[in-house]
Amino acid sequence: MKKTERGTLTYMTLEGIKLLLRMPDHCTKSGRRDVALLSLMYDTGARVQEIADLTPSMVRLSAPSTVKLVGKGRKARIVPLMDKQVDILSRYMIENRLNGPNANQYPLFCGRGGEKLTRAGISYILGKYVEMARALDASLVPPKFSPHCLRHSKAMHLLQSGVNLVYIRDLLGHVSVQTTEIYAKADSRKKREAIEQAYTDVSPEIKPQWEGNPDLVEWLRTLIR
């Protein structure tokens, strides 16, 4: 197979993610759904299809709170949910009557007609809020930002916080940690910090030529009188 150059990873900073999640209108039902949708996508590092396929039966809100994601090859993984995410999901599921046993196999996220959200639908929802966030602060929003970039963002933020690559691999559902290593290779800030911590100054001290020359020093002083 001909080798092709891997593209640059696109991700948002934490400040960008916070701005993005402030965009949905909490006063509308669709806005509350979108907050639950986008925050869950980011917090779990899920692929867009994994989110589209979710049902209430795959969400455990009681401690320890988790969500079951089914990825490529129908491989399932259990991802822990943080308390804030549990609060958002709990309110959303109660409002939409998704917390009862009769709703176990309903889609977790639906459109206006009650149909399951598709990948294209989720991409449209994200794109709408990306544009709103960009209008407020373009410096925090990459020129192109897809649902998969939310996954990249979560992985980069975990790496920058010092989380082991093995745990990030398990969260993302990668088969091999070698796939997860792309985030370590892309994180130039982490590389610089590691190099600075290991750095030992071995360079010789180079003094300016005028030091040790009293005549030149005296002449320089006359210039500032």
N, CA, C and O of each residue as an XYZ file, in Angstrom:
900
protein
N       0.850     -1.196      0.000
C       0.000      0.000      0.000
C       0.884      1.245      0.000
O       1.880      1.311      0.721
N       0.516      2.210     -0.803
C       1.266      3.451     -0.838
C       1.022      4.235      0.441
O      -0.121      4.425      0.856
N       2.106      4.689      1.062
C       1.982      5.443      2.302
C       1.520      6.864      2.008
O       2.004      7.506      1.076
N       0.588      7.340      2.805
C       0.106      8.709      2.657
C       0.387      9.469      3.938
O       0.416      8.894      5.026
N       0.590     10.751      3.798
C       0.896     11.584      4.958
C      -0.351     11.779      5.803
O      -1.419     12.101      5.283
N      -0.210     11.582      7.112
C      -1.350     11.755      8.016
C      -1.615     13.242      8.220
O      -0.685     14.020      8.431
N      -2.883     13.634      8.156
C      -3.236     15.030      8.330
C      -3.067     15.500      9.770
O      -2.913     14.698     10.692
N      -3.100     16.805      9.939
C      -2.964     17.382     11.266
C      -4.244     17.153     12.066
O      -5.348     17.301     11.542
N      -4.087     16.795     13.328
C      -5.253     16.611     14.196
C      -5.900     17.950     14.484
O      -5.221     18.914     14.838
N      -7.198     18.008     14.334
C      -7.946     19.229     14.633
C      -8.668     19.059     15.961
O      -9.419     18.101     16.143
N      -8.447     19.977     16.880
C      -9.116     19.910     18.173
C      -9.254     21.309     18.753
O      -8.565     22.241     18.337
N     -10.156     21.440     19.720
C     -10.377     22.706     20.421
C      -9.655     22.700     21.763
O      -9.428     21.648     22.360
N      -9.306     23.877     22.217
C      -8.812     24.007     23.577
C      -9.981     23.848     24.545
O     -11.141     23.844     24.131
N      -9.674     23.719     25.826
C     -10.740     23.647     26.831
C     -11.617     24.889     26.790
O     -12.835     24.805     26.949
N     -10.988     26.046     26.576
C     -11.773     27.289     26.501
C     -12.728     27.255     25.311
O     -13.848     27.760     25.397
N     -12.290     26.664     24.206
C     -13.152     26.544     23.040
C     -14.330     25.615     23.291
O     -15.452     25.907     22.878
N     -14.079     24.493     23.969
C     -15.158     23.551     24.293
C     -16.178     24.208     25.220
O     -17.384     24.049     25.036
N     -15.693     24.941     26.209
C     -16.608     25.630     27.128
C     -17.473     26.635     26.383
O     -18.670     26.749     26.648
N     -16.869     27.362     25.452
C     -17.627     28.319     24.649
C     -18.670     27.603     23.806
O     -19.819     28.040     23.732
N     -18.276     26.500     23.170
C     -19.201     25.741     22.325
C     -20.417     25.261     23.116
O     -21.547     25.361     22.638
N     -20.191     24.742     24.316
C     -21.288     24.183     25.108
C     -22.168     25.257     25.737
O     -23.215     24.947     26.304
N     -21.753     26.506     25.640
C     -22.612     27.607     26.106
C     -23.576     28.073     25.020
O     -24.484     28.855     25.299
N     -23.394     27.611     23.800
C     -24.179     28.106     22.679
C     -25.645     27.632     22.661
O     -26.517     28.437     22.332
N     -25.958     26.380     22.993
C     -27.364     25.960     22.959
C     -28.226     26.758     23.934
O     -27.776     27.130     25.017
N     -29.463     27.013     23.535
C     -30.412     27.769     24.355
C     -31.065     26.831     25.374
O     -31.860     25.967     25.005
N     -30.733     27.002     26.638
C     -31.268     26.137     27.688
C     -32.760     26.362     27.933
O     -33.402     25.575     28.629
N     -33.308     27.431     27.364
C     -34.733     27.723     27.559
C     -35.622     26.953     26.583
O     -36.846     26.989     26.712
N     -35.034     26.261     25.616
C     -35.829     25.490     24.657
C     -35.547     23.995     24.839
O     -34.477     23.602     25.303
N     -36.510     23.190     24.471
C     -36.356     21.738     24.620
C     -35.240     21.211     23.720
O     -34.453     20.358     24.131
N     -35.177     21.727     22.487
C     -34.132     21.274     21.565
C     -32.754     21.723     22.049
O     -31.765     21.012     21.873
N     -32.696     22.901     22.655
C     -31.422     23.380     23.181
C     -30.923     22.511     24.320
O     -29.728     22.233     24.413
N     -31.832     22.077     25.191
C     -31.436     21.192     26.297
C     -31.004     19.831     25.774
O     -30.090     19.213     26.322
N     -31.655     19.364     24.720
C     -31.224     18.109     24.091
C     -29.813     18.264     23.529
O     -28.971     17.381     23.689
N     -29.567     19.386     22.874
C     -28.265     19.590     22.238
C     -27.140     19.700     23.268
O     -26.025     19.245     23.015
N     -27.420     20.297     24.419
C     -26.415     20.354     25.489
C     -26.075     18.937     25.954
O     -24.904     18.596     26.123
N     -27.107     18.115     26.160
C     -26.893     16.735     26.588
C     -26.120     15.957     25.530
O     -25.219     15.182     25.852
N     -26.474     16.167     24.278
C     -25.835     15.463     23.169
C     -24.359     15.823     23.040
O     -23.501     14.940     23.029
N     -24.066     17.109     22.944
C     -22.694     17.553     22.685
C     -21.778     17.318     23.885
O     -20.618     16.939     23.722
N     -22.298     17.543     25.079
C     -21.469     17.323     26.266
C     -21.156     15.841     26.440
O     -20.061     15.484     26.876
N     -22.118     14.971     26.099
C     -21.872     13.525     26.193
C     -20.862     13.087     25.136
O     -20.002     12.252     25.415
N     -20.954     13.631     23.944
C     -19.990     13.299     22.894
C     -18.574     13.663     23.330
O     -17.633     12.892     23.141
N     -18.442     14.847     23.914
C     -17.109     15.278     24.344
C     -16.618     14.469     25.539
O     -15.495     13.964     25.525
N     -17.442     14.342     26.565
C     -17.003     13.698     27.808
C     -16.621     12.230     27.603
O     -15.718     11.729     28.273
N     -17.293     11.545     26.692
C     -17.011     10.124     26.476
C     -16.026      9.885     25.338
O     -15.542      8.766     25.167
N     -15.722     10.921     24.557
C     -14.848     10.731     23.397
C     -15.452      9.790     22.377
O     -14.727      9.076     21.684
N     -16.767      9.779     22.279
C     -17.465      8.811     21.429
C     -17.411      9.191     19.955
O     -17.337     10.368     19.602
N     -17.450      8.188     19.117
C     -17.640      8.412     17.684
C     -19.093      8.827     17.462
O     -19.966      8.510     18.269
N     -19.343      9.535     16.366
C     -20.680     10.067     16.132
C     -21.702      8.932     15.980
O     -22.836      9.070     16.440
N     -21.328      7.823     15.350
C     -22.266      6.715     15.199
C     -22.565      6.059     16.538
O     -23.684      5.600     16.768
N     -21.579      6.011     17.420
C     -21.786      5.447     18.756
C     -22.824      6.252     19.532
O     -23.621      5.684     20.279
N     -22.817      7.563     19.358
C     -23.798      8.420     20.017
C     -25.169      8.236     19.373
O     -26.183      8.175     20.068
N     -25.198      8.149     18.046
C     -26.473      7.982     17.338
C     -27.153      6.670     17.725
O     -28.382      6.597     17.735
N     -26.381      5.640     18.042
C     -26.928      4.312     18.345
C     -27.314      4.138     19.813
O     -27.825      3.080     20.182
N     -27.092      5.112     20.632
C     -27.378      4.967     22.057
C     -28.869      4.828     22.338
O     -29.705      5.462     21.694
N     -29.178      3.983     23.318
C     -30.534      3.860     23.849
C     -30.472      4.069     25.361
O     -29.398      3.932     25.948
N     -31.590      4.395     26.007
C     -31.572      4.587     27.462
C     -31.044      3.376     28.232
O     -30.463      3.533     29.305
N     -31.240      2.175     27.695
C     -30.772      0.975     28.385
C     -29.251      0.921     28.483
O     -28.707      0.167     29.290
N     -28.568      1.710     27.671
C     -27.109      1.707     27.656
C     -26.517      2.738     28.610
O     -25.298      2.866     28.731
N     -27.399      3.470     29.284
C     -26.959      4.515     30.218
C     -27.273      4.082     31.645
O     -28.409      3.720     31.949
N     -26.288      4.117     32.505
C     -26.473      3.813     33.927
C     -26.212      5.094     34.702
O     -25.083      5.581     34.753
N     -27.263      5.637     35.304
C     -27.133      6.899     36.020
C     -26.812      6.710     37.498
O     -26.280      7.618     38.135
N     -27.130      5.540     38.050
C     -26.802      5.269     39.446
C     -25.315      4.948     39.562
O     -24.700      4.465     38.611
N     -24.747      5.217     40.728
C     -23.307      5.009     40.920
C     -22.952      3.522     40.873
O     -23.671      2.703     41.445
N     -21.862      3.163     40.206
C     -20.998      4.031     39.387
C     -21.637      4.302     38.029
O     -22.009      3.371     37.314
N     -21.762      5.569     37.681
C     -22.458      5.970     36.460
C     -21.599      5.684     35.230
O     -20.419      6.030     35.184
N     -22.212      5.048     34.243
C     -21.483      4.666     33.035
C     -22.388      4.758     31.812
O     -23.608      4.878     31.926
N     -21.766      4.700     30.653
C     -22.500      4.567     29.400
C     -21.800      3.489     28.579
O     -20.572      3.417     28.538
N     -22.605      2.656     27.928
C     -22.069      1.581     27.092
C     -22.045      2.057     25.646
O     -23.083      2.401     25.080
N     -20.860      2.074     25.056
C     -20.702      2.483     23.666
C     -20.331      1.271     22.823
O     -19.467      0.480     23.201
N     -20.984      1.136     21.690
C     -20.709      0.017     20.782
C     -20.041      0.600     19.544
O     -20.654      1.347     18.783
N     -18.765      0.242     19.356
C     -17.976      0.835     18.291
C     -17.788     -0.062     17.096
O     -18.644     -0.884     16.768
N     -16.643      0.111     16.445
C     -16.340     -0.645     15.234
C     -16.271     -2.141     15.532
O     -15.740     -2.559     16.561
N     -16.813     -2.935     14.617
C     -16.816     -4.375     14.804
C     -17.749     -4.824     15.909
O     -17.620     -5.933     16.427
N     -18.698     -3.958     16.276
C     -19.667     -4.243     17.341
C     -18.986     -4.502     18.686
O     -19.526     -5.205     19.540
N     -17.795     -3.928     18.863
C     -17.087     -4.064     20.128
C     -17.610     -3.027     21.120
O     -17.633     -1.829     20.837
N     -18.025     -3.512     22.278
C     -18.605     -2.615     23.293
C     -17.557     -2.245     24.333
O     -16.653     -3.026     24.629
N     -17.694     -1.049     24.877
C     -16.838     -0.618     25.980
C     -17.682      0.194     26.952
O     -18.667      0.824     26.568
N     -17.286      0.168     28.193
C     -17.993      0.913     29.237
C     -17.174      2.142     29.594
O     -15.998      2.038     29.942
N     -17.801      3.299     29.505
C     -17.122      4.568     29.775
C     -17.761      5.219     31.004
O     -18.984      5.355     31.057
N     -16.962      5.622     31.986
C     -17.528      6.267     33.182
C     -18.078      7.653     32.866
O     -17.575      8.353     31.987
N     -19.118      8.034     33.598
C     -19.716      9.363     33.453
C     -19.406     10.184     34.696
O     -19.503      9.698     35.823
N     -19.032     11.437     34.468
C     -18.764     12.345     35.576
C     -20.084     12.894     36.135
O     -21.114     12.880     35.462
N     -20.026     13.374     37.373
C     -21.245     13.810     38.070
C     -22.008     14.882     37.299
O     -23.234     14.825     37.209
N     -21.295     15.855     36.745
C     -21.957     16.930     35.997
C     -22.692     16.370     34.782
O     -23.804     16.794     34.468
N     -22.064     15.421     34.107
C     -22.703     14.814     32.938
C     -23.922     13.995     33.351
O     -24.922     13.973     32.634
N     -23.848     13.330     34.483
C     -24.992     12.560     34.995
C     -26.173     13.493     35.262
O     -27.314     13.153     34.948
N     -25.908     14.660     35.837
C     -26.976     15.629     36.103
C     -27.647     16.067     34.809
O     -28.874     16.119     34.727
N     -26.841     16.381     33.798
C     -27.391     16.837     32.513
C     -28.224     15.730     31.864
O     -29.339     15.977     31.404
N     -27.683     14.516     31.828
C     -28.397     13.401     31.212
C     -29.671     13.047     31.971
O     -30.701     12.748     31.367
N     -29.591     13.083     33.290
C     -30.749     12.736     34.116
C     -31.910     13.684     33.850
O     -33.045     13.245     33.663
N     -31.627     14.981     33.832
C     -32.686     15.965     33.565
C     -33.261     15.777     32.162
O     -34.472     15.860     31.958
N     -32.370     15.523     31.196
C     -32.818     15.337     29.814
C     -33.706     14.105     29.689
O     -34.744     14.160     29.031
N     -33.318     13.010     30.303
C     -34.075     11.767     30.185
C     -35.418     11.856     30.901
O     -36.414     11.317     30.418
N     -35.455     12.529     32.040
C     -36.729     12.709     32.750
C     -37.676     13.571     31.930
O     -38.859     13.255     31.804
N     -37.153     14.665     31.370
C     -37.980     15.576     30.574
C     -38.574     14.864     29.362
O     -39.707     15.144     28.971
N     -37.823     13.954     28.773
C     -38.270     13.272     27.555
C     -38.822     11.869     27.820
O     -39.017     11.087     26.889
N     -39.073     11.555     29.098
C     -39.653     10.282     29.512
C     -38.848      9.089     28.995
O     -39.396      8.107     28.494
N     -37.554      9.212     29.134
C     -36.657      8.146     28.697
C     -36.076      7.375     29.880
O     -35.186      6.541     29.718
N     -36.588      7.665     31.051
C     -36.038      7.049     32.261
C     -36.850      5.849     32.749
O     -36.504      5.248     33.765
N     -37.918      5.493     32.044
C     -38.737      4.349     32.441
C     -38.368      3.090     31.670
O     -37.760      3.181     30.603
N     -38.721      1.925     32.185
C     -38.372      0.649     31.522
C     -39.009      0.504     30.147
O     -38.471     -0.201     29.293
N     -40.143      1.158     29.916
C     -40.803      1.054     28.611
C     -40.032      1.787     27.517
O     -40.281      1.575     26.330
N     -39.085      2.659     27.922
C     -38.330      3.450     26.936
C     -36.919      2.927     26.722
O     -36.101      3.576     26.071
N     -36.639      1.751     27.273
C     -35.264      1.235     27.259
C     -34.647      1.156     25.865
O     -33.455      1.415     25.700
N     -35.445      0.804     24.868
C     -34.897      0.608     23.530
C     -35.196      1.774     22.583
O     -34.942      1.682     21.382
N     -35.728      2.856     23.121
C     -35.927      4.044     22.301
C     -34.565      4.670     21.989
O     -33.605      4.450     22.726
N     -34.474      5.436     20.920
C     -33.237      6.194     20.690
C     -33.036      7.197     21.827
O     -33.998      7.812     22.288
N     -31.817      7.363     22.273
C     -31.560      8.331     23.340
C     -31.706      9.757     22.826
O     -32.193     10.634     23.539
N     -31.285      9.985     21.589
C     -31.375     11.332     21.007
C     -32.205     11.267     19.725
O     -31.886     10.537     18.787
N     -33.287     12.062     19.721
C     -34.245     12.043     18.612
C     -34.388     13.412     17.980
O     -34.060     14.439     18.575
N     -34.894     13.391     16.741
C     -35.245     14.628     16.072
C     -36.642     15.077     16.479
O     -37.243     14.491     17.379
N     -37.160     16.104     15.831
C     -38.474     16.656     16.188
C     -39.597     15.655     15.979
O     -40.594     15.674     16.701
N     -39.438     14.779     14.994
C     -40.489     13.817     14.719
C     -40.373     12.542     15.530
O     -41.132     11.596     15.319
N     -39.417     12.510     16.466
C     -39.229     11.331     17.297
C     -38.342     10.270     16.671
O     -38.140      9.197     17.239
N     -37.805     10.586     15.478
C     -36.933      9.621     14.811
C     -35.509      9.731     15.360
O     -35.091     10.782     15.845
N     -34.790      8.638     15.273
C     -33.405      8.599     15.741
C     -32.545      9.594     14.959
O     -32.644      9.681     13.735
N     -31.702     10.343     15.675
C     -30.791     11.259     15.004
C     -29.771     10.466     14.184
O     -29.233      9.460     14.645
N     -29.520     10.928     12.987
C     -28.520     10.294     12.115
C     -27.170     10.988     12.300
O     -27.068     12.014     12.972
N     -26.151     10.410     11.696
C     -24.826     11.043     11.734
C     -24.884     12.430     11.107
O     -24.278     13.377     11.608
N     -25.625     12.538      9.998
C     -25.744     13.834      9.331
C     -26.476     14.837     10.217
O     -26.129     16.018     10.249
N     -27.487     14.359     10.933
C     -28.235     15.241     11.831
C     -27.381     15.752     12.977
O     -27.453     16.925     13.344
N     -26.570     14.861     13.541
C     -25.678     15.268     14.634
C     -24.619     16.240     14.122
O     -24.271     17.199     14.812
N     -24.106     15.999     12.917
C     -23.124     16.901     12.321
C     -23.726     18.283     12.097
O     -23.064     19.301     12.301
N     -24.988     18.308     11.675
C     -25.670     19.585     11.453
C     -25.825     20.360     12.764
O     -25.592     21.567     12.813
N     -26.222     19.649     13.829
C     -26.403     20.292     15.134
C     -25.081     20.875     15.618
O     -25.027     22.024     16.056
N     -24.020     20.084     15.538
C     -22.716     20.579     15.976
C     -22.286     21.774     15.132
O     -21.817     22.779     15.666
N     -22.445     21.664     13.812
C     -22.023     22.745     12.921
C     -22.712     24.062     13.216
O     -22.107     25.128     13.104
N     -23.979     23.987     13.593
C     -24.725     25.207     13.915
C     -24.099     25.938     15.107
O     -23.949     27.159     15.090
N     -23.739     25.177     16.132
C     -23.176     25.806     17.325
C     -21.716     26.194     17.138
O     -21.229     27.131     17.772
N     -21.027     25.477     16.273
C     -19.648     25.860     15.948
C     -19.636     27.240     15.301
O     -18.793     28.076     15.626
N     -20.573     27.477     14.383
C     -20.653     28.781     13.730
C     -21.009     29.881     14.735
O     -20.478     30.988     14.653
N     -21.891     29.587     15.667
C     -22.253     30.569     16.687
C     -21.052     30.903     17.570
O     -20.815     32.064     17.903
N     -20.298     29.865     17.946
C     -19.108     30.079     18.781
C     -18.049     30.855     18.015
O     -17.382     31.723     18.578
N     -17.893     30.545     16.737
C     -16.892     31.243     15.919
C     -17.226     32.731     15.790
O     -16.328     33.572     15.755
N     -18.503     33.046     15.720
C     -18.908     34.443     15.614
C     -18.553     35.228     16.882
O     -18.318     36.435     16.827
N     -18.516     34.535     18.019
C     -18.168     35.195     19.279
C     -16.662     35.299     19.478
O     -16.167     36.321     19.953
N     -15.934     34.249     19.119
C     -14.475     34.249     19.297
C     -13.852     33.266     18.315
O     -13.708     32.078     18.604
N     -13.486     33.788     17.149
C     -12.946     32.935     16.094
C     -11.609     32.315     16.481
O     -11.229     31.282     15.931
N     -10.892     32.930     17.418
C      -9.578     32.403     17.809
C      -9.681     31.065     18.537
O      -8.701     30.323     18.604
N     -10.859     30.747     19.084
C     -11.034     29.509     19.829
C     -11.615     28.372     18.998
O     -11.721     27.240     19.470
N     -11.993     28.681     17.753
C     -12.683     27.685     16.916
C     -11.875     27.423     15.647
O     -11.654     28.350     14.868
N     -11.433     26.197     15.421
C     -10.689     25.870     14.189
C     -11.534     26.138     12.947
O     -12.763     26.121     13.024
N     -10.894     26.385     11.805
C     -11.637     26.653     10.557
C     -12.606     25.537     10.190
O     -13.705     25.805      9.705
N     -12.207     24.288     10.419
C     -13.086     23.145     10.164
C     -13.176     22.321     11.435
O     -12.162     21.991     12.050
N     -14.406     21.991     11.823
C     -14.584     21.249     13.068
C     -15.765     20.299     12.923
O     -16.913     20.729     12.814
N     -15.468     18.999     12.923
C     -16.476     17.960     12.740
C     -16.745     17.248     14.055
O     -16.028     17.480     15.028
N     -17.763     16.382     14.116
C     -17.995     15.610     15.345
C     -16.776     14.815     15.791
O     -16.552     14.658     16.991
N     -15.983     14.310     14.849
C     -14.804     13.532     15.231
C     -13.760     14.411     15.918
O     -12.934     13.917     16.685
N     -13.803     15.710     15.640
C     -12.869     16.630     16.288
C     -13.175     16.784     17.775
O     -12.283     17.101     18.562
N     -14.432     16.561     18.166
C     -14.764     16.545     19.598
C     -14.032     15.387     20.275
O     -13.543     15.524     21.397
N     -13.960     14.259     19.594
C     -13.246     13.083     20.094
C     -11.748     13.385     20.224
O     -11.114     13.040     21.222
N     -11.198     14.038     19.191
C      -9.797     14.446     19.259
C      -9.562     15.396     20.439
O      -8.562     15.291     21.148
N     -10.497     16.314     20.631
C     -10.341     17.310     21.698
C     -10.282     16.638     23.063
O      -9.435     16.977     23.889
N     -11.178     15.688     23.302
C     -11.188     14.987     24.587
C      -9.875     14.259     24.808
O      -9.302     14.324     25.896
N      -9.397     13.567     23.783
C      -8.150     12.808     23.916
C      -6.975     13.730     24.213
O      -6.138     13.410     25.058
N      -6.899     14.865     23.533
C      -5.800     15.798     23.759
C      -5.859     16.393     25.157
O      -4.823     16.564     25.800
N      -7.046     16.708     25.631
C      -7.177     17.304     26.961
C      -6.795     16.299     28.049
O      -6.187     16.670     29.052
N      -7.149     15.043     27.853
C      -6.750     14.013     28.813
C      -5.231     13.848     28.816
O      -4.614     13.731     29.875
N      -4.639     13.840     27.631
C      -3.186     13.702     27.528
C      -2.484     14.878     28.202
O      -1.509     14.688     28.929
N      -2.976     16.082     27.963
C      -2.373     17.279     28.544
C      -2.541     17.331     30.056
O      -1.790     18.023     30.743
N      -3.528     16.599     30.577
C      -3.735     16.537     32.027
C      -2.897     15.446     32.676
O      -2.930     15.274     33.894
N      -2.142     14.706     31.860
C      -1.266     13.686     32.403
C      -1.861     12.295     32.471
O      -1.280     11.415     33.106
N      -3.008     12.065     31.834
C      -3.631     10.737     31.845
C      -2.819      9.780     30.977
O      -2.405     10.139     29.874
N      -2.593      8.579     31.465
C      -1.812      7.571     30.758
C      -2.464      7.217     29.424
O      -3.688      7.156     29.313
N      -1.619      6.985     28.406
C      -2.130      6.641     27.079
C      -2.974      5.373     27.084
O      -3.891      5.244     26.272
N      -2.686      4.444     27.973
C      -3.459      3.199     28.047
C      -4.910      3.495     28.423
O      -5.828      2.893     27.865
N      -5.125      4.420     29.368
C      -6.485      4.777     29.771
C      -7.206      5.521     28.640
O      -8.401      5.324     28.416
N      -6.466      6.370     27.940
C      -7.065      7.093     26.817
C      -7.445      6.104     25.716
O      -8.493      6.242     25.084
N      -6.590      5.109     25.491
C      -6.898      4.053     24.509
C      -8.204      3.351     24.860
O      -9.051      3.133     23.993
N      -8.367      2.995     26.140
C      -9.571      2.285     26.571
C     -10.808      3.162     26.421
O     -11.868      2.683     26.018
N     -10.673      4.446     26.744
C     -11.806      5.371     26.622
C     -12.254      5.491     25.171
O     -13.450      5.473     24.879
N     -11.285      5.616     24.262
C     -11.608      5.817     22.849
C     -11.971      4.529     22.132
O     -12.542      4.569     21.042
N     -11.649      3.378     22.729
C     -11.963      2.109     22.095
C     -10.994      1.725     21.012
O     -11.363      1.017     20.075
N      -9.735      2.187     21.119
C      -8.719      1.795     20.147
C      -8.262      0.360     20.425
O      -8.181     -0.058     21.580
N      -7.970     -0.376     19.381
C      -7.483     -1.742     19.532
C      -6.066     -1.738     20.096
O      -5.727     -2.555     20.952
N      -5.241     -0.810     19.607
C      -3.845     -0.748     20.018
C      -3.506      0.636     20.538
O      -4.054      1.634     20.071
N      -2.603      0.692     21.508
C      -2.163      1.982     22.037
C      -1.376      2.748     20.982
O      -1.210      3.962     21.099
N      -0.884      2.052     19.946
C      -0.158      2.725     18.878
C      -1.055      3.711     18.138
O      -0.594      4.750     17.667
N      -2.332      3.379     18.040
C      -3.278      4.308     17.418
C      -3.429      5.550     18.277
O      -3.527      6.660     17.755
N      -3.448      5.369     19.591
C      -3.622      6.482     20.517
C      -2.393      7.376     20.553
O      -2.489      8.548     20.917
N      -1.244      6.839     20.181
C       0.005      7.605     20.237
C       0.007      8.808     19.303
O       0.846      9.698     19.445
N      -0.920      8.844     18.351
C      -0.968     10.001     17.450
C      -1.232     11.278     18.231
O      -0.804     12.354     17.817
N      -1.931     11.174     19.354
C      -2.210     12.364     20.155
C      -0.950     12.852     20.855
O      -0.717     14.055     20.966
N      -0.137     11.905     21.329
C       1.128     12.290     21.965
C       2.054     12.943     20.949
O       2.760     13.897     21.275
N       2.053     12.434     19.719
C       2.905     12.996     18.678
C       2.432     14.385     18.267
O       3.234     15.220     17.848
N       1.137     14.631     18.386
C       0.578     15.905     17.950
C       0.668     16.994     19.007
O       0.514     18.175     18.695
N       0.917     16.606     20.263
C       0.891     17.577     21.353
C       2.258     18.227     21.541
O       3.074     17.746     22.327
N       2.511     19.320     20.820
C       3.805     19.991     20.892
C       4.045     20.609     22.269
O       5.190     20.699     22.711
N       2.978     21.036     22.953
C       3.148     21.642     24.280
C       3.676     20.611     25.266
O       4.559     20.907     26.071
N       3.130     19.393     25.197
C       3.578     18.331     26.093
C       5.038     17.978     25.807
O       5.818     17.731     26.727
N       5.395     17.960     24.524
C       6.774     17.666     24.171
C       7.723     18.719     24.758
O       8.770     18.383     25.312
N       7.348     19.982     24.630
C       8.207     21.049     25.137
C       8.370     20.951     26.650
O       9.472     21.127     27.169
N       7.265     20.667     27.366
C       7.342     20.548     28.816
C       8.266     19.409     29.232
O       9.048     19.549     30.173
N       8.173     18.271     28.523
C       9.020     17.125     28.842
C      10.489     17.445     28.599
O      11.357     17.072     29.388
N      10.756     18.142     27.494
C      12.140     18.503     27.178
C      12.685     19.501     28.195
O      13.838     19.398     28.614
N      11.844     20.480     28.598
C      12.289     21.473     29.573
C      12.604     20.828     30.916
O      13.561     21.220     31.585
N      11.795     19.831     31.319
C      12.037     19.161     32.595
C      13.341     18.366     32.580
O      14.007     18.241     33.608
N      13.702     17.832     31.420
C      14.902     17.014     31.316
C      16.127     17.822     30.881
O      17.225     17.280     30.758
N      15.929     19.112     30.651
C      16.997     19.934     30.082
C      18.096     20.216     31.096
O      17.822     20.562     32.245
N      19.318     20.067     30.666
C      20.484     20.450     31.452
C      21.301     21.425     30.624
O      21.646     21.145     29.476
N      21.605     22.559     31.209
C      22.339     23.597     30.487
C      23.812     23.212     30.382
O      24.533     23.223     31.379
N      24.257     22.871     29.172
C      25.659     22.507     28.952
C      26.350     23.503     28.031
O      27.522     23.329     27.697
N      25.636     24.540     27.621
C      26.219     25.516     26.701
C      27.210     26.399     27.442
O      26.947     26.791     28.579
N      28.344     26.722     26.827
C      29.310     27.614     27.481
C      28.753     29.022     27.592
O      28.008     29.482     26.727
N      29.120     29.685     28.651
C      28.669     31.065     28.841
C      29.474     31.970     27.935
O      30.699     32.033     28.040
N      28.803     32.661     27.059
C      29.464     33.548     26.103
C      29.232     34.983     26.539
O      28.098     35.462     26.552
N      30.319     35.670     26.897
C      30.214     37.049     27.356
C      30.343     38.000     26.170
O      31.033     37.696     25.196
N      29.684     39.139     26.253
C      29.830     40.136     25.186
C      31.292     40.544     25.023
O      32.075     40.517     25.973
N      31.636     40.919     23.799
C      33.021     41.257     23.513
C      33.515     42.456     24.319
O      34.710     42.571     24.590
N      32.603     43.350     24.703
C      33.055     44.546     25.395
C      33.426     44.283     26.846
O      34.113     45.096     27.465
N      32.972     43.135     27.406
C      33.363     42.809     28.773
C      34.843     42.442     28.819
O      35.328     41.700     27.966
N      35.545     42.953     29.796
C      36.984     42.695     29.906
C      37.826     43.691     29.119
O      39.052     43.584     29.100
N      37.178     44.665     28.464
C      37.893     45.704     27.725
C      37.537     47.050     28.340
O      36.578     47.685     27.901
N      38.294     47.506     29.357
C      37.933     48.740     30.077
C      37.878     49.969     29.181
O      37.062     50.861     29.411
N      38.733     50.030     28.162
C      38.719     51.200     27.279
C      37.413     51.271     26.488
O      36.833     52.344     26.323
N      36.961     50.117     26.003
C      35.711     50.087     25.240
C      34.526     50.386     26.151
O      33.604     51.092     25.742
N      34.530     49.862     27.383
C      33.464     50.131     28.337
C      33.371     51.625     28.630
O      32.277     52.189     28.662
N      34.515     52.260     28.844
C      34.525     53.697     29.147
C      33.997     54.511     27.981
O      33.281     55.496     28.162
N      34.369     54.075     26.763
C      33.876     54.787     25.583
C      32.358     54.647     25.442
O      31.673     55.602     25.077
N      31.844     53.466     25.730
C      30.393     53.238     25.661
C      29.660     54.097     26.680
O      28.567     54.596     26.411
N      30.260     54.266     27.843
C      29.617     55.089     28.864
C      29.511     56.555     28.433
O      28.572     57.256     28.809
N      30.491     57.009     27.635
C      30.427     58.412     27.193
C      29.249     58.648     26.259
O      28.796     59.782     26.102
N      28.758     57.597     25.649
C      27.649     57.734     24.709
C      26.327     58.010     25.397
O      25.401     58.534     24.777
N      26.229     57.662     26.679
C      24.953     57.839     27.365
C      24.984     59.034     28.324
O      24.010     59.280     29.035
N      26.067     59.756     28.346
C      26.128     60.941     29.217
C      25.395     62.110     28.578
O      25.336     63.193     29.158
